[in-house]
Amino acid sequence: MTINLCHLMDFGDGAFEVKVLNTEQVVHNMDELLLIAGMIVR
């Protein structure tokens, strides 16, 4: 799945693979996504 992160999305507690277009990073869980979202979402 690919996302353009404009707001925080909750993908739950399980593992997943998402490419964040804003940073070109691939994340695998909410902890990783929250680190990136903290830099992007205001």
N, C-alpha and C positions, 0 to 999 in steps of 0.2 A: 504494500500500500504506500502511496505517496501523499503527503499532506503539505499544504502551505499554511504554516502556523500563524493564525491571526488572533486566536483565542485558545485557552487551554481546553484540551479535550481529554476525557477520562477513558482510557482503554482497559481499565480494570487491573486486577492483581496479577494476571497471568503474563506469560511471555508473548511478545509480538515482534514484528519487524516493520518499522516505519521509516521512510526517508523524509526528512524535513527539508523541503525545498529552500527555505530561507537560509539554511546553513550548509546544505548538501550532506548533512550527517545522517547516519542510520542509527536508530535507537532500538533497543530490545525490551524495554520495560518502562514503567512510569517514572522510576527514579531518574533514569537517563533523560527522559522527556522533560521532566520538571527542571532539570539543570539548564536545558536549552530554552525552554519556555520562559524562565526567569530572565533571560537576556533579551528576549524578543517581545513578549507580550507585556504591554503597559496598561 
